Amino acid sequence: KKARFTTPSSRYKKGESSVATAARQIRPTLTIAESRRADGKLIGRLRRERRYFRTVAIHYVQEVAHSRDYYARIMDYCQSREVHTSTLVTQMEALRSEVSTLQRQHIEHAQRDVSPEDGDSCS
């Protein structure tokens, strides 16, 4: 009888004999040249990826700088609008006060014009 392996491992399939395993090559052994070529391809790929991610990182840094600059400009604009609004409010309050003073003076003058003076009589 042939011996059969019942536990799977990296070289044997369940129920497969050692003869069948030896006959079947799971993976051809790489020669040194093929191994170096594969390593070279991997190194090249890793270098390309590193260049790509370095470029992406530089773009992100630039985007952050632009965003900060834009944020600073927006904040400056908002502050200038706040100052302008505050100035307008102050001017409006001054105009209201001036209008109120002018109305009061107008009423006082109108009352003086309507009321008879002490020495004048209409009889």
Backbone as CSV, one residue per row, in Angstrom:
resi,resn,N_x,N_y,N_z,CA_x,CA_y,CA_z,C_x,C_y,C_z
1,LYS,0.825,-1.188,0.000,0.000,0.000,0.000,0.869,1.250,0.000
2,LYS,0.328,2.337,-0.633,1.026,3.616,-0.630,0.625,4.393,0.616
3,ALA,1.590,5.129,1.147,1.287,5.979,2.308,0.571,7.231,1.824
4,ARG,-0.433,7.602,2.540,-1.176,8.823,2.195,-1.152,9.773,3.379
5,PHE,-1.050,11.080,3.055,-1.037,12.106,4.098,-2.448,12.657,4.242
6,THR,-2.897,12.718,5.466,-4.264,13.190,5.691,-4.315,14.631,6.187
7,THR,-3.187,15.188,6.575,-3.184,16.587,7.021,-2.573,17.444,5.930
8,PRO,-3.245,18.536,5.585,-2.698,19.381,4.516,-1.476,20.161,5.002
9,SER,-0.553,20.326,4.131,0.612,21.167,4.414,0.899,21.965,3.159
10,SER,1.954,22.739,3.193,2.242,23.591,2.047,2.685,22.777,0.832
11,ARG,3.211,21.566,1.034,3.694,20.763,-0.096,2.722,19.674,-0.520
12,TYR,1.917,19.216,0.396,1.053,18.069,0.105,-0.412,18.468,0.113
13,LYS,-1.168,17.848,-0.779,-2.616,18.025,-0.768,-3.216,16.896,0.044
14,LYS,-4.379,17.123,0.575,-5.030,16.116,1.403,-5.261,14.846,0.576
15,GLY,-4.799,13.725,1.137,-4.989,12.444,0.469,-4.001,12.174,-0.651
16,GLU,-3.037,13.039,-0.869,-2.092,12.873,-1.969,-0.869,12.091,-1.486
17,SER,-0.351,11.212,-2.341,0.821,10.412,-1.967,2.087,11.233,-2.143
18,SER,3.153,10.764,-1.516,4.430,11.474,-1.624,4.971,11.400,-3.044
19,VAL,4.656,10.331,-3.756,5.095,10.184,-5.144,4.404,11.231,-6.014
20,ALA,3.095,11.400,-5.806,2.349,12.394,-6.586,2.840,13.802,-6.265
21,THR,3.168,14.013,-5.014,3.670,15.332,-4.624,5.009,15.598,-5.271
22,ALA,5.866,14.614,-5.288,7.182,14.780,-5.908,7.043,15.001,-7.401
23,ALA,6.081,14.321,-8.019,5.895,14.462,-9.462,5.332,15.838,-9.807
24,ARG,4.463,16.301,-8.960,3.862,17.617,-9.214,4.772,18.696,-8.624
25,GLN,5.154,19.610,-9.453,5.954,20.722,-8.943,5.001,21.843,-8.586
26,ILE,4.990,22.188,-7.320,4.100,23.250,-6.865,4.479,24.563,-7.529
27,ARG,5.742,24.815,-7.550,6.205,26.068,-8.126,7.631,25.842,-8.595
28,PRO,7.940,26.246,-9.815,9.316,26.041,-10.260,10.274,26.896,-9.431
29,THR,11.392,26.304,-9.118,12.391,27.027,-8.343,12.978,28.129,-9.212
30,LEU,13.041,29.322,-8.661,13.583,30.449,-9.412,15.101,30.362,-9.453
31,THR,15.623,30.671,-10.594,17.082,30.735,-10.687,17.539,32.026,-10.035
32,ILE,18.817,32.137,-9.802,19.356,33.351,-9.171,19.082,34.560,-10.052
33,ALA,19.247,34.421,-11.363,19.008,35.537,-12.283,17.539,35.956,-12.250
34,GLU,16.637,34.972,-12.257,15.207,35.297,-12.195,14.865,35.975,-10.879
35,SER,15.463,35.487,-9.799,15.215,36.071,-8.484,15.685,37.521,-8.441
36,ARG,16.870,37.769,-9.009,17.384,39.153,-9.041,16.513,40.043,-9.910
37,ARG,16.044,39.475,-11.038,15.154,40.240,-11.912,13.868,40.599,-11.171
38,ALA,13.309,39.634,-10.457,12.082,39.885,-9.687,12.337,40.931,-8.605
39,ASP,13.492,40.822,-7.940,13.839,41.820,-6.920,13.999,43.202,-7.548
40,GLY,14.631,43.236,-8.724,14.810,44.514,-9.424,13.476,45.144,-9.789
41,LYS,12.541,44.319,-10.265,11.202,44.832,-10.594,10.515,45.386,-9.355
42,LEU,10.636,44.645,-8.265,10.013,45.095,-7.025,10.631,46.399,-6.546
43,ILE,11.947,46.488,-6.607,12.630,47.719,-6.190,12.211,48.879,-7.082
44,GLY,12.135,48.642,-8.388,11.689,49.696,-9.306,10.279,50.155,-8.986
45,ARG,9.418,49.192,-8.723,8.029,49.538,-8.377,7.973,50.347,-7.085
46,LEU,8.739,49.917,-6.092,8.760,50.646,-4.818,9.309,52.059,-4.994
47,ARG,10.305,52.223,-5.845,10.852,53.567,-6.107,9.811,54.450,-6.801
48,ARG,9.101,53.875,-7.785,8.049,54.650,-8.461,6.965,55.065,-7.477
49,GLU,6.571,54.118,-6.629,5.544,54.445,-5.636,6.035,55.515,-4.671
50,ARG,7.310,55.447,-4.283,7.860,56.462,-3.384,7.834,57.836,-4.053
51,ARG,8.226,57.900,-5.334,8.173,59.180,-6.064,6.740,59.694,-6.143
52,TYR,5.814,58.781,-6.437,4.401,59.171,-6.529,3.907,59.742,-5.198
53,PHE,4.160,59.023,-4.116,3.669,59.487,-2.818,4.388,60.754,-2.354
54,ARG,5.650,60.929,-2.747,6.349,62.172,-2.436,5.671,63.329,-3.172
55,THR,5.323,63.101,-4.447,4.622,64.131,-5.223,3.267,64.448,-4.603
56,VAL,2.529,63.425,-4.215,1.229,63.632,-3.571,1.401,64.427,-2.280
57,ALA,2.414,64.077,-1.489,2.655,64.783,-0.227,2.985,66.251,-0.481
58,ILE,3.783,66.526,-1.513,4.121,67.917,-1.851,2.862,68.677,-2.244
59,HIS,2.000,68.046,-3.026,0.745,68.698,-3.420,-0.128,68.981,-2.201
60,TYR,-0.178,68.029,-1.273,-0.964,68.251,-0.053,-0.406,69.417,0.753
61,VAL,0.915,69.505,0.859,1.538,70.612,1.590,1.185,71.935,0.913
62,GLN,1.241,71.965,-0.413,0.888,73.185,-1.145,-0.582,73.539,-0.939
63,GLU,-1.458,72.537,-0.971,-2.887,72.781,-0.745,-3.129,73.352,0.645
64,VAL,-2.438,72.812,1.633,-2.580,73.317,3.002,-2.131,74.771,3.063
65,ALA,-1.000,75.091,2.427,-0.503,76.469,2.420,-1.501,77.400,1.738
66,HIS,-2.056,76.973,0.597,-3.051,77.799,-0.101,-4.304,77.974,0.753
67,SER,-4.728,76.907,1.401,-5.926,76.979,2.243,-5.715,77.936,3.406
68,ARG,-4.543,77.874,4.019,-4.250,78.791,5.135,-4.223,80.237,4.656
69,ASP,-3.615,80.458,3.486,-3.565,81.809,2.930,-4.974,82.315,2.630
70,TYR,-5.785,81.466,2.020,-7.162,81.839,1.696,-7.953,82.124,2.966
71,TYR,-7.765,81.293,3.989,-8.443,81.497,5.270,-8.036,82.845,5.872
72,ALA,-6.741,83.171,5.810,-6.270,84.454,6.347,-6.905,85.619,5.590
73,ARG,-7.007,85.484,4.266,-7.641,86.548,3.474,-9.116,86.714,3.847
74,ILE,-9.804,85.599,4.004,-11.221,85.659,4.375,-11.381,86.316,5.740
75,MET,-10.526,85.942,6.683,-10.613,86.526,8.025,-10.335,88.027,7.979
76,ASP,-9.333,88.443,7.187,-9.049,89.874,7.036,-10.254,90.601,6.455
77,TYR,-10.865,90.009,5.433,-12.037,90.625,4.814,-13.179,90.742,5.825
78,CYS,-13.418,89.671,6.577,-14.495,89.692,7.576,-14.237,90.764,8.627
79,GLN,-12.991,90.885,9.063,-12.667,91.916,10.053,-12.874,93.309,9.469
80,SER,-12.497,93.493,8.203,-12.701,94.810,7.587,-14.191,95.124,7.470
81,ARG,-15.006,94.108,7.171,-16.461,94.308,7.108,-17.021,94.642,8.490
82,GLU,-16.490,93.991,9.523,-16.944,94.284,10.884,-16.619,95.724,11.257
83,VAL,-15.408,96.170,10.922,-15.011,97.554,11.214,-15.903,98.509,10.436
84,HIS,-16.141,98.214,9.171,-16.988,99.076,8.345,-18.407,99.136,8.913
85,THR,-18.938,97.988,9.298,-20.283,97.940,9.882,-20.332,98.735,11.177
86,SER,-19.326,98.582,11.998,-19.267,99.335,13.257,-19.220,100.839,12.987
87,THR,-18.457,101.244,11.979,-18.382,102.660,11.601,-19.745,103.159,11.138
88,LEU,-20.429,102.367,10.322,-21.761,102.765,9.848,-22.751,102.886,11.002
89,VAL,-22.697,101.962,11.947,-23.594,102.022,13.107,-23.323,103.293,13.900
90,THR,-22.053,103.619,14.100,-21.696,104.842,14.828,-22.207,106.074,14.085
91,GLN,-22.044,106.095,12.773,-22.531,107.227,11.978,-24.050,107.333,12.057
92,MET,-24.750,106.188,12.007,-26.216,106.218,12.100,-26.665,106.748,13.461
93,GLU,-26.002,106.331,14.522,-26.355,106.825,15.853,-26.136,108.330,15.947
94,ALA,-25.038,108.818,15.364,-24.769,110.260,15.365,-25.844,110.999,14.572
95,LEU,-26.247,110.438,13.415,-27.294,111.078,12.610,-28.633,111.077,13.338
96,ARG,-28.976,109.979,14.021,-30.218,109.940,14.807,-30.213,111.012,15.889
97,SER,-29.075,111.132,16.549,-28.958,112.147,17.603,-29.111,113.545,17.011
98,GLU,-28.491,113.761,15.862,-28.574,115.068,15.200,-30.006,115.355,14.752
99,VAL,-30.674,114.355,14.178,-32.070,114.520,13.756,-32.941,114.817,14.963
100,SER,-32.720,114.107,16.042,-33.499,114.331,17.262,-33.298,115.753,17.780
101,THR,-32.057,116.218,17.765,-31.763,117.594,18.204,-32.446,118.601,17.289
102,LEU,-32.367,118.375,15.979,-33.003,119.299,15.032,-34.527,119.299,15.191
103,GLN,-35.121,118.140,15.426,-36.573,118.084,15.638,-36.961,118.852,16.903
104,ARG,-36.178,118.653,17.959,-36.475,119.360,19.207,-36.363,120.878,19.004
105,GLN,-35.308,121.326,18.297,-35.141,122.761,18.031,-36.287,123.290,17.173
106,HIS,-36.713,122.517,16.196,-37.811,122.932,15.325,-39.099,123.105,16.141
107,ILE,-39.351,122.158,17.025,-40.551,122.239,17.873,-40.476,123.462,18.774
108,GLU,-39.289,123.697,19.352,-39.131,124.868,20.231,-39.368,126.162,19.460
109,HIS,-38.823,126.265,18.256,-39.024,127.473,17.439,-40.492,127.621,17.056
110,ALA,-41.133,126.534,16.722,-42.550,126.585,16.344,-43.397,127.026,17.527
111,GLN,-43.061,126.547,18.700,-43.821,126.943,19.889,-43.615,128.424,20.191
112,ARG,-42.408,128.942,19.993,-42.156,130.365,20.231,-42.916,131.224,19.227
113,ASP,-42.986,130.748,17.991,-43.691,131.515,16.965,-45.193,131.529,17.224
114,VAL,-45.760,130.511,17.800,-47.196,130.397,18.026,-47.609,131.129,19.296
115,SER,-46.853,131.038,20.353,-47.265,131.652,21.622,-47.028,133.159,21.582
116,PRO,-48.033,133.946,22.090,-47.883,135.415,22.081,-46.873,135.847,23.136
117,GLU,-46.184,136.887,22.819,-45.219,137.412,23.769,-45.951,138.208,24.825
118,ASP,-45.338,138.471,25.926,-46.000,139.103,27.070,-46.512,140.515,26.755
119,GLY,-45.803,141.286,26.025,-46.210,142.671,25.759,-47.190,142.827,24.635
120,ASP,-47.360,141.849,23.839,-48.253,141.971,22.685,-49.637,141.484,23.058
121,SER,-50.629,142.244,22.664,-52.007,141.788,22.835,-52.736,142.036,21.541
122,CYS,-53.690,141.274,21.263,-54.395,141.340,19.992,-55.651,142.195,20.109
123,SER,-55.907,142.872,21.129,-57.139,143.621,21.232,-57.041,144.999,20.710
